[in-house]
């Protein structure tokens, strides 16, 4: 998924530290430990992901 966001935004990482794409939080183990196994995205990337799920983006 990182490659997809990289293609969309030109940057594989995010400035929002709550976002799964935040640089220091990219590792799955860190996400699982902090968010109970459920990942989160910032509004920007969540919107991109929602668009992809609906087939509107990319
Ligand atoms: Zn983000």
PDB file of the backbone (N, CA, C, O) and the ligand in Angstrom, with CONECT records:
HET     ZN  A 101       1
ATOM      1  N   UNK A   1       0.833  -1.208   0.000  1.00  0.00           N
ATOM      2  CA  UNK A   1       0.000   0.000   0.000  1.00  0.00           C
ATOM      3  C   UNK A   1       0.867   1.258   0.000  1.00  0.00           C
ATOM      4  O   UNK A   1       0.477   2.291  -0.545  1.00  0.00           O
ATOM      5  N   UNK A   2       2.019   1.165   0.601  1.00  0.00           N
ATOM      6  CA  UNK A   2       2.907   2.322   0.655  1.00  0.00           C
ATOM      7  C   UNK A   2       3.254   2.813  -0.739  1.00  0.00           C
ATOM      8  O   UNK A   2       3.327   4.017  -0.984  1.00  0.00           O
ATOM      9  N   UNK A   3       3.466   1.874  -1.651  1.00  0.00           N
ATOM     10  CA  UNK A   3       3.810   2.241  -3.019  1.00  0.00           C
ATOM     11  C   UNK A   3       2.660   2.982  -3.689  1.00  0.00           C
ATOM     12  O   UNK A   3       2.879   3.891  -4.491  1.00  0.00           O
ATOM     13  N   UNK A   4       1.436   2.589  -3.357  1.00  0.00           N
ATOM     14  CA  UNK A   4       0.263   3.246  -3.925  1.00  0.00           C
ATOM     15  C   UNK A   4       0.189   4.688  -3.466  1.00  0.00           C
ATOM     16  O   UNK A   4      -0.012   5.595  -4.273  1.00  0.00           O
ATOM     17  N   UNK A   5       0.350   4.895  -2.183  1.00  0.00           N
ATOM     18  CA  UNK A   5       0.304   6.256  -1.659  1.00  0.00           C
ATOM     19  C   UNK A   5       1.464   7.081  -2.196  1.00  0.00           C
ATOM     20  O   UNK A   5       1.332   8.279  -2.448  1.00  0.00           O
ATOM     21  N   UNK A   6       2.589   6.427  -2.363  1.00  0.00           N
ATOM     22  CA  UNK A   6       3.743   7.130  -2.910  1.00  0.00           C
ATOM     23  C   UNK A   6       3.437   7.620  -4.312  1.00  0.00           C
ATOM     24  O   UNK A   6       3.800   8.736  -4.683  1.00  0.00           O
ATOM     25  N   UNK A   7       2.764   6.777  -5.092  1.00  0.00           N
ATOM     26  CA  UNK A   7       2.417   7.148  -6.453  1.00  0.00           C
ATOM     27  C   UNK A   7       1.392   8.283  -6.470  1.00  0.00           C
ATOM     28  O   UNK A   7       1.422   9.145  -7.348  1.00  0.00           O
ATOM     29  N   UNK A   8       0.491   8.272  -5.495  1.00  0.00           N
ATOM     30  CA  UNK A   8      -0.559   9.284  -5.443  1.00  0.00           C
ATOM     31  C   UNK A   8      -0.052  10.627  -4.942  1.00  0.00           C
ATOM     32  O   UNK A   8      -0.404  11.681  -5.472  1.00  0.00           O
ATOM     33  N   UNK A   9       0.774  10.568  -3.918  1.00  0.00           N
ATOM     34  CA  UNK A   9       1.167  11.801  -3.250  1.00  0.00           C
ATOM     35  C   UNK A   9       2.595  12.204  -3.564  1.00  0.00           C
ATOM     36  O   UNK A   9       2.992  13.341  -3.312  1.00  0.00           O
ATOM     37  N   UNK A  10       3.367  11.278  -4.113  1.00  0.00           N
ATOM     38  CA  UNK A  10       4.769  11.559  -4.375  1.00  0.00           C
ATOM     39  C   UNK A  10       5.619  11.411  -3.133  1.00  0.00           C
ATOM     40  O   UNK A  10       6.820  11.682  -3.163  1.00  0.00           O
ATOM     41  N   UNK A  11       5.001  10.981  -2.031  1.00  0.00           N
ATOM     42  CA  UNK A  11       5.730  10.815  -0.781  1.00  0.00           C
ATOM     43  C   UNK A  11       5.162   9.612  -0.041  1.00  0.00           C
ATOM     44  O   UNK A  11       3.971   9.598   0.270  1.00  0.00           O
ATOM     45  N   UNK A  12       5.971   8.614   0.247  1.00  0.00           N
ATOM     46  CA  UNK A  12       5.453   7.405   0.893  1.00  0.00           C
ATOM     47  C   UNK A  12       5.158   7.601   2.371  1.00  0.00           C
ATOM     48  O   UNK A  12       4.543   6.742   3.003  1.00  0.00           O
ATOM     49  N   UNK A  13       5.588   8.716   2.920  1.00  0.00           N
ATOM     50  CA  UNK A  13       5.392   8.928   4.344  1.00  0.00           C
ATOM     51  C   UNK A  13       4.474  10.109   4.597  1.00  0.00           C
ATOM     52  O   UNK A  13       4.163  10.880   3.690  1.00  0.00           O
ATOM     53  N   UNK A  14       4.049  10.237   5.835  1.00  0.00           N
ATOM     54  CA  UNK A  14       3.072  11.246   6.215  1.00  0.00           C
ATOM     55  C   UNK A  14       3.609  12.090   7.367  1.00  0.00           C
ATOM     56  O   UNK A  14       4.395  11.616   8.188  1.00  0.00           O
ATOM     57  N   UNK A  15       3.173  13.343   7.414  1.00  0.00           N
ATOM     58  CA  UNK A  15       3.603  14.229   8.494  1.00  0.00           C
ATOM     59  C   UNK A  15       2.772  14.029   9.755  1.00  0.00           C
ATOM     60  O   UNK A  15       3.164  14.458  10.840  1.00  0.00           O
ATOM     61  N   UNK A  16       1.622  13.373   9.605  1.00  0.00           N
ATOM     62  CA  UNK A  16       0.735  13.183  10.740  1.00  0.00           C
ATOM     63  C   UNK A  16       1.122  11.931  11.506  1.00  0.00           C
ATOM     64  O   UNK A  16       1.069  10.829  10.961  1.00  0.00           O
ATOM     65  N   UNK A  17       1.505  12.085  12.744  1.00  0.00           N
ATOM     66  CA  UNK A  17       2.053  10.947  13.489  1.00  0.00           C
ATOM     67  C   UNK A  17       1.008   9.909  13.852  1.00  0.00           C
ATOM     68  O   UNK A  17       1.372   8.806  14.262  1.00  0.00           O
ATOM     69  N   UNK A  18      -0.249  10.206  13.722  1.00  0.00           N
ATOM     70  CA  UNK A  18      -1.279   9.194  13.964  1.00  0.00           C
ATOM     71  C   UNK A  18      -1.512   8.334  12.734  1.00  0.00           C
ATOM     72  O   UNK A  18      -2.191   7.310  12.800  1.00  0.00           O
ATOM     73  N   UNK A  19      -0.947   8.755  11.618  1.00  0.00           N
ATOM     74  CA  UNK A  19      -1.191   8.079  10.351  1.00  0.00           C
ATOM     75  C   UNK A  19      -0.309   6.838  10.218  1.00  0.00           C
ATOM     76  O   UNK A  19       0.842   6.823  10.652  1.00  0.00           O
ATOM     77  N   UNK A  20      -0.877   5.805   9.610  1.00  0.00           N
ATOM     78  CA  UNK A  20      -0.097   4.589   9.402  1.00  0.00           C
ATOM     79  C   UNK A  20       1.117   4.852   8.526  1.00  0.00           C
ATOM     80  O   UNK A  20       2.116   4.136   8.599  1.00  0.00           O
ATOM     81  N   UNK A  21       1.025   5.863   7.716  1.00  0.00           N
ATOM     82  CA  UNK A  21       2.121   6.159   6.800  1.00  0.00           C
ATOM     83  C   UNK A  21       3.172   7.082   7.413  1.00  0.00           C
ATOM     84  O   UNK A  21       4.156   7.443   6.769  1.00  0.00           O
ATOM     85  N   UNK A  22       2.940   7.453   8.671  1.00  0.00           N
ATOM     86  CA  UNK A  22       3.947   8.257   9.356  1.00  0.00           C
ATOM     87  C   UNK A  22       5.254   7.470   9.424  1.00  0.00           C
ATOM     88  O   UNK A  22       5.261   6.278   9.733  1.00  0.00           O
ATOM     89  N   UNK A  23       6.331   8.137   9.137  1.00  0.00           N
ATOM     90  CA  UNK A  23       7.618   7.478   8.970  1.00  0.00           C
ATOM     91  C   UNK A  23       7.958   6.508  10.086  1.00  0.00           C
ATOM     92  O   UNK A  23       8.252   5.340   9.828  1.00  0.00           O
ATOM     93  N   UNK A  24       7.920   6.976  11.308  1.00  0.00           N
ATOM     94  CA  UNK A  24       8.347   6.150  12.442  1.00  0.00           C
ATOM     95  C   UNK A  24       7.333   5.077  12.803  1.00  0.00           C
ATOM     96  O   UNK A  24       7.638   4.181  13.589  1.00  0.00           O
ATOM     97  N   UNK A  25       6.134   5.152  12.244  1.00  0.00           N
ATOM     98  CA  UNK A  25       5.075   4.210  12.603  1.00  0.00           C
ATOM     99  C   UNK A  25       4.808   3.190  11.506  1.00  0.00           C
ATOM    100  O   UNK A  25       3.818   2.459  11.553  1.00  0.00           O
ATOM    101  N   UNK A  26       5.682   3.145  10.535  1.00  0.00           N
ATOM    102  CA  UNK A  26       5.381   2.291   9.391  1.00  0.00           C
ATOM    103  C   UNK A  26       5.374   0.819   9.745  1.00  0.00           C
ATOM    104  O   UNK A  26       4.612   0.047   9.162  1.00  0.00           O
ATOM    105  N   UNK A  27       6.213   0.415  10.696  1.00  0.00           N
ATOM    106  CA  UNK A  27       6.333  -1.003  11.020  1.00  0.00           C
ATOM    107  C   UNK A  27       5.031  -1.532  11.611  1.00  0.00           C
ATOM    108  O   UNK A  27       4.438  -0.919  12.498  1.00  0.00           O
ATOM    109  N   UNK A  28       4.605  -2.673  11.103  1.00  0.00           N
ATOM    110  CA  UNK A  28       3.342  -3.271  11.525  1.00  0.00           C
ATOM    111  C   UNK A  28       3.324  -3.537  13.037  1.00  0.00           C
ATOM    112  O   UNK A  28       2.288  -3.379  13.682  1.00  0.00           O
ATOM    113  N   UNK A  29       4.461  -3.935  13.595  1.00  0.00           N
ATOM    114  CA  UNK A  29       4.520  -4.255  15.011  1.00  0.00           C
ATOM    115  C   UNK A  29       4.214  -3.030  15.860  1.00  0.00           C
ATOM    116  O   UNK A  29       3.537  -3.122  16.884  1.00  0.00           O
ATOM    117  N   UNK A  30       4.716  -1.893  15.426  1.00  0.00           N
ATOM    118  CA  UNK A  30       4.476  -0.655  16.163  1.00  0.00           C
ATOM    119  C   UNK A  30       3.002  -0.284  16.102  1.00  0.00           C
ATOM    120  O   UNK A  30       2.418   0.111  17.112  1.00  0.00           O
ATOM    121  N   UNK A  31       2.410  -0.404  14.952  1.00  0.00           N
ATOM    122  CA  UNK A  31       0.994  -0.102  14.777  1.00  0.00           C
ATOM    123  C   UNK A  31       0.150  -1.008  15.665  1.00  0.00           C
ATOM    124  O   UNK A  31      -0.746  -0.536  16.366  1.00  0.00           O
ATOM    125  N   UNK A  32       0.434  -2.298  15.638  1.00  0.00           N
ATOM    126  CA  UNK A  32      -0.338  -3.246  16.426  1.00  0.00           C
ATOM    127  C   UNK A  32      -0.240  -2.959  17.915  1.00  0.00           C
ATOM    128  O   UNK A  32      -1.213  -3.117  18.653  1.00  0.00           O
ATOM    129  N   UNK A  33       0.940  -2.538  18.350  1.00  0.00           N
ATOM    130  CA  UNK A  33       1.141  -2.279  19.758  1.00  0.00           C
ATOM    131  C   UNK A  33       0.383  -1.022  20.198  1.00  0.00           C
ATOM    132  O   UNK A  33      -0.139  -0.966  21.311  1.00  0.00           O
ATOM    133  N   UNK A  34       0.326  -0.034  19.334  1.00  0.00           N
ATOM    134  CA  UNK A  34      -0.251   1.247  19.740  1.00  0.00           C
ATOM    135  C   UNK A  34      -1.746   1.339  19.444  1.00  0.00           C
ATOM    136  O   UNK A  34      -2.463   2.086  20.111  1.00  0.00           O
ATOM    137  N   UNK A  35      -2.218   0.592  18.457  1.00  0.00           N
ATOM    138  CA  UNK A  35      -3.603   0.768  18.021  1.00  0.00           C
ATOM    139  C   UNK A  35      -4.400  -0.527  18.112  1.00  0.00           C
ATOM    140  O   UNK A  35      -5.438  -0.661  17.464  1.00  0.00           O
ATOM    141  N   UNK A  36      -3.926  -1.480  18.910  1.00  0.00           N
ATOM    142  CA  UNK A  36      -4.670  -2.699  19.136  1.00  0.00           C
ATOM    143  C   UNK A  36      -4.865  -3.537  17.898  1.00  0.00           C
ATOM    144  O   UNK A  36      -5.845  -4.273  17.792  1.00  0.00           O
ATOM    145  N   UNK A  37      -3.939  -3.434  16.956  1.00  0.00           N
ATOM    146  CA  UNK A  37      -4.004  -4.253  15.754  1.00  0.00           C
ATOM    147  C   UNK A  37      -4.776  -3.594  14.624  1.00  0.00           C
ATOM    148  O   UNK A  37      -4.739  -4.066  13.488  1.00  0.00           O
ATOM    149  N   UNK A  38      -5.470  -2.515  14.924  1.00  0.00           N
ATOM    150  CA  UNK A  38      -6.219  -1.826  13.881  1.00  0.00           C
ATOM    151  C   UNK A  38      -5.443  -0.574  13.481  1.00  0.00           C
ATOM    152  O   UNK A  38      -5.109   0.253  14.330  1.00  0.00           O
ATOM    153  N   UNK A  39      -5.166  -0.440  12.217  1.00  0.00           N
ATOM    154  CA  UNK A  39      -4.381   0.712  11.791  1.00  0.00           C
ATOM    155  C   UNK A  39      -5.263   1.926  11.566  1.00  0.00           C
ATOM    156  O   UNK A  39      -6.473   1.823  11.362  1.00  0.00           O
ATOM    157  N   UNK A  40      -4.621   3.063  11.610  1.00  0.00           N
ATOM    158  CA  UNK A  40      -5.342   4.307  11.375  1.00  0.00           C
ATOM    159  C   UNK A  40      -4.606   5.119  10.335  1.00  0.00           C
ATOM    160  O   UNK A  40      -3.400   4.975  10.135  1.00  0.00           O
ATOM    161  N   UNK A  41      -5.353   5.963   9.691  1.00  0.00           N
ATOM    162  CA  UNK A  41      -4.762   6.872   8.727  1.00  0.00           C
ATOM    163  C   UNK A  41      -5.226   8.295   9.048  1.00  0.00           C
ATOM    164  O   UNK A  41      -6.286   8.494   9.642  1.00  0.00           O
ATOM    165  N   UNK A  42      -4.433   9.260   8.655  1.00  0.00           N
ATOM    166  CA  UNK A  42      -4.855  10.644   8.800  1.00  0.00           C
ATOM    167  C   UNK A  42      -5.983  10.923   7.795  1.00  0.00           C
ATOM    168  O   UNK A  42      -6.174  10.148   6.858  1.00  0.00           O
ATOM    169  N   UNK A  43      -6.723  12.007   7.978  1.00  0.00           N
ATOM    170  CA  UNK A  43      -7.832  12.311   7.066  1.00  0.00           C
ATOM    171  C   UNK A  43      -7.411  12.330   5.605  1.00  0.00           C
ATOM    172  O   UNK A  43      -8.167  11.888   4.741  1.00  0.00           O
ATOM    173  N   UNK A  44      -6.239  12.826   5.321  1.00  0.00           N
ATOM    174  CA  UNK A  44      -5.757  12.875   3.939  1.00  0.00           C
ATOM    175  C   UNK A  44      -5.633  11.483   3.338  1.00  0.00           C
ATOM    176  O   UNK A  44      -6.180  11.205   2.271  1.00  0.00           O
ATOM    177  N   UNK A  45      -4.920  10.628   4.020  1.00  0.00           N
ATOM    178  CA  UNK A  45      -4.684   9.296   3.471  1.00  0.00           C
ATOM    179  C   UNK A  45      -5.921   8.409   3.588  1.00  0.00           C
ATOM    180  O   UNK A  45      -6.128   7.528   2.753  1.00  0.00           O
ATOM    181  N   UNK A  46      -6.748   8.632   4.616  1.00  0.00           N
ATOM    182  CA  UNK A  46      -7.993   7.878   4.716  1.00  0.00           C
ATOM    183  C   UNK A  46      -8.887   8.215   3.529  1.00  0.00           C
ATOM    184  O   UNK A  46      -9.530   7.338   2.951  1.00  0.00           O
ATOM    185  N   UNK A  47      -8.918   9.485   3.179  1.00  0.00           N
ATOM    186  CA  UNK A  47      -9.705   9.897   2.025  1.00  0.00           C
ATOM    187  C   UNK A  47      -9.205   9.264   0.741  1.00  0.00           C
ATOM    188  O   UNK A  47      -9.996   8.841  -0.103  1.00  0.00           O
ATOM    189  N   UNK A  48      -7.905   9.201   0.598  1.00  0.00           N
ATOM    190  CA  UNK A  48      -7.323   8.548  -0.579  1.00  0.00           C
ATOM    191  C   UNK A  48      -7.689   7.075  -0.606  1.00  0.00           C
ATOM    192  O   UNK A  48      -8.027   6.524  -1.653  1.00  0.00           O
ATOM    193  N   UNK A  49      -7.616   6.442   0.564  1.00  0.00           N
ATOM    194  CA  UNK A  49      -7.920   5.016   0.633  1.00  0.00           C
ATOM    195  C   UNK A  49      -9.400   4.764   0.339  1.00  0.00           C
ATOM    196  O   UNK A  49      -9.745   3.825  -0.378  1.00  0.00           O
ATOM    197  N   UNK A  50     -10.266   5.605   0.894  1.00  0.00           N
ATOM    198  CA  UNK A  50     -11.700   5.464   0.626  1.00  0.00           C
ATOM    199  C   UNK A  50     -11.972   5.612  -0.869  1.00  0.00           C
ATOM    200  O   UNK A  50     -12.781   4.882  -1.442  1.00  0.00           O
ATOM    201  N   UNK A  51     -11.291   6.557  -1.479  1.00  0.00           N
ATOM    202  CA  UNK A  51     -11.464   6.759  -2.920  1.00  0.00           C
ATOM    203  C   UNK A  51     -11.037   5.534  -3.706  1.00  0.00           C
ATOM    204  O   UNK A  51     -11.687   5.145  -4.676  1.00  0.00           O
ATOM    205  N   UNK A  52      -9.934   4.928  -3.277  1.00  0.00           N
ATOM    206  CA  UNK A  52      -9.456   3.729  -3.965  1.00  0.00           C
ATOM    207  C   UNK A  52     -10.436   2.572  -3.788  1.00  0.00           C
ATOM    208  O   UNK A  52     -10.669   1.799  -4.717  1.00  0.00           O
ATOM    209  N   UNK A  53     -11.011   2.460  -2.582  1.00  0.00           N
ATOM    210  CA  UNK A  53     -11.959   1.377  -2.321  1.00  0.00           C
ATOM    211  C   UNK A  53     -13.190   1.522  -3.199  1.00  0.00           C
ATOM    212  O   UNK A  53     -13.786   0.526  -3.610  1.00  0.00           O
ATOM    213  N   UNK A  54     -13.575   2.766  -3.489  1.00  0.00           N
ATOM    214  CA  UNK A  54     -14.720   3.006  -4.349  1.00  0.00           C
ATOM    215  C   UNK A  54     -14.333   2.997  -5.840  1.00  0.00           C
ATOM    216  O   UNK A  54     -15.180   3.106  -6.726  1.00  0.00           O
ATOM    217  N   UNK A  55     -13.035   2.864  -6.073  1.00  0.00           N
ATOM    218  CA  UNK A  55     -12.570   2.842  -7.452  1.00  0.00           C
ATOM    219  C   UNK A  55     -12.556   4.210  -8.102  1.00  0.00           C
ATOM    220  O   UNK A  55     -12.555   4.332  -9.327  1.00  0.00           O
ATOM    221  N   UNK A  56     -12.545   5.254  -7.254  1.00  0.00           N
ATOM    222  CA  UNK A  56     -12.592   6.611  -7.795  1.00  0.00           C
ATOM    223  C   UNK A  56     -11.201   7.185  -8.009  1.00  0.00           C
ATOM    224  O   UNK A  56     -10.984   8.004  -8.903  1.00  0.00           O
ATOM    225  N   UNK A  57     -10.264   6.747  -7.180  1.00  0.00           N
ATOM    226  CA  UNK A  57      -8.902   7.257  -7.301  1.00  0.00           C
ATOM    227  C   UNK A  57      -8.053   6.289  -8.111  1.00  0.00           C
ATOM    228  O   UNK A  57      -8.495   5.198  -8.471  1.00  0.00           O
ATOM    229  N   UNK A  58      -6.823   6.711  -8.391  1.00  0.00           N
ATOM    230  CA  UNK A  58      -5.870   5.927  -9.174  1.00  0.00           C
ATOM    231  C   UNK A  58      -6.383   5.679 -10.590  1.00  0.00           C
ATOM    232  O   UNK A  58      -5.704   5.033 -11.388  1.00  0.00           O
TER     233      UNK A  58
HETATM  234 ZN    ZN A 101      -1.282  10.276   6.295  1.00  0.00          ZN
END
